[in-house]
Amino acid sequence: MLKVHEEVEKSEFKGTIMDIETIGDFDRSYYDSRRYANLLPVILGCMTNNVLRIYYVEKKKEIRDLEQKIIEVLSGLKKLFYAFNCEFEVGVLFHSCGQKVRFDYELNQEKFESKGGVVRLLGINSYDDPFNDVGRLCAEAWLRGEIKKCIRHNRSCLLKERDILLRRGSRKPDDFTLVSV
C-alpha cells in the first residue's frame, strides 16, 4: 500500500527538489540512461511550497503503485525542478515510470560529486541521516524492512539539498541521453 509522510518545512526557493531512493543494481556497462534501467523506485521525496512530502512503499509488490503515483504527482509539481544528481533521477523516472522529466537545475557542481562531501564542506546539518549520505545503505535497509530509517534518510536528503541550494546555488544539468532498453 502506498503511504505518504508529510511535514511543513521552510523552503525559500522557487520550484521543487526531488530525491528518489531505489533498489536494484546499476548496469555499469552503459554510459547513458540504460545504466539506471534495473533500478526500481521505492521512495520519492519532494520539497516545494514549504511542504516536504515523501511517497513510499514497504513491499516489492507495491512498487508499481508508487510508479503510478509518481506519474500522477509529476504533472502537479511546481517548476523549477532540482536534484543533486539529475542524471540519476532522470534515468530512474524514464526507465521505471516511462516519464521524460527535464530538471532545470542540478545541485552538484560536477558529475559524481559526493553529497556528503558538500554537506561537510558547507557545514550543513546531517538532519539525522541514518546512512550518512550513502544511498546503497538505504537500499539495503529497505530490503530488510527498515522503512522508517529509509524515510529519515530521504527526508534528510531533501533538507540537505535545500540547504545546498540556498548556500551554494545550482547549475544547469549536464547533457544526458535517454535510451530505451
Secondary structure as UniProt FT lines:
FT   STRAND          3..8
FT   STRAND          16..23
FT   TURN            28..29
FT   HELIX           33..36
FT   TURN            37..38
FT   STRAND          40..48
FT   TURN            49..50
FT   STRAND          51..56
FT   HELIX           60..62
FT   HELIX           63..74
FT   TURN            75..76
FT   STRAND          81..83
FT   HELIX           86..97
FT   STRAND          105..106
FT   TURN            111..112
FT   HELIX           115..122
FT   TURN            127..128
FT   TURN            130..133
FT   HELIX           135..143
FT   TURN            144..145
FT   HELIX           147..168
//
